[in-house]
Amino acid sequence: MNTTSSRTAPSRTAGGAGCLLALLGAASAPLAWAPRATSSIYGGFEGEQRDLSVLYLDLPLIALGGALVPLLVWMLTSRWTGRPWAAALAGLAALSLGIWGLLEWWTPQHPPSYGDGPL
């Protein structure tokens, strides 16, 4: 009698939940980051302060961090507790805290606009 198939079905479902959580993080972190990066992409007046490093350096790191942080928290929590719902909640909490921390910490240089500074 083969009893291994009954044990692998819940773990496959839980593994799929972890992958979905990683995909959610990889998609939501750049979407939260993108509005702040527009000033660096387009620059200021006539594109004088353009910084395209946000596209080839910051964007891949933010997408990677958005995928890995909730996935690692999910993996550690599922190993410690053995409950997939607790791991999913911990992964979502880590994702939301990571995005909040990203938005609080990462502030690109904004080009000066009319009305900034002394007259």
N, C-alpha and C positions, 0 to 999 in steps of 0.2 A: 504494500500500500504506500503510495507516494503522498507524503504530507507536506512537502516543500512548496507545492503550488498554492496551498491555502495560506502560507506565510508570505509569499511574494506578492500577492495581489494587493494587500494594504500598503506594502512598502512601495510598490510601483505607483499607486495613487498618491502617496505622500511625496514621492520623488517628483511626480508631475506637478504637484502643488508648489514645491520648491522652485522648479523651473519656471512656472508661471509667475511666481513672486520675483524671480530674477528678471524676467522679461518686463514686468511691470516697473521695476526699478530702473532698468535700462531705458525705458521709454519716458518715464515721468521726470527723471532727474534732468535730462537735457531740455525738456519742455518747460520746466520751472526756471532753468538757467537762461534760456534763449532771450527773453525780453531784456535782460540786463546786458547781454552781449551785443545787442544791436548798435549801441553807441560806438563800440570798438570796431565793428565790421564796417559801418558806413562812415565813421569819422565825423569831424565837425564841418566847418565851413570849407567847402571844396575838398573834402576828404583829407585835411591836413593831419589829423591825429588818428589815422587809420592803424589798427593793430590786428592783423589777420592771424596772429598766433593763437587767438582764442579759438580759431577753427581747427588748426592742426595740432594744437597742444592741449588746450583746455577741454574742448568738446570730447575727444576720446577718453580723457581721464575721468570726466564727469559721468560719461555713459558707463565706463568700466566700474567706477565706484558705486553708481546707482544699481548695477547688477550684482556686484560682489558683496556689498555690505548687508543687504537683507538676506542674501543667500547664506552667507556665513553665520549670521545670527540664527537663521532658521535651522541650519544644520546642527549648530551647538545646542540649541534649545530642544530639538527633537531627540538628540542623543541623551541629554540630561534628564528630560522629563518623560520621553516616550509617548507624548501626546501630540498628535499632529495639529490640533486646533491651537494649542498653546504656542507651538512653533510658528504657526502662521500669524498669530497675533503679535508675537515678538518680532517677527520679520517685518510686518507692516509698521510696527512702532519704530523699529530701527530705520526703515525707509523714510518715514515721516520726520524723524529727528535728524536724519542725514540731510534731507532736503532743506529743512529749516536751518541747520548749521551751515550748509552751503550758501544759502541766501543771506545769512547774517555775516558770513566771513568774506565771501568773494564779492567784491565791488570793483568793477573795472573803472578805469580812468574815464571820466566824462569830459568831453570837449567843452570849453567855455561857451556860454551862450549870451545873448543880449540880456543885459541886466545883472550879470554876475560881476561883483567887485565894485570898486568906487567909481563914481561918475566923473 
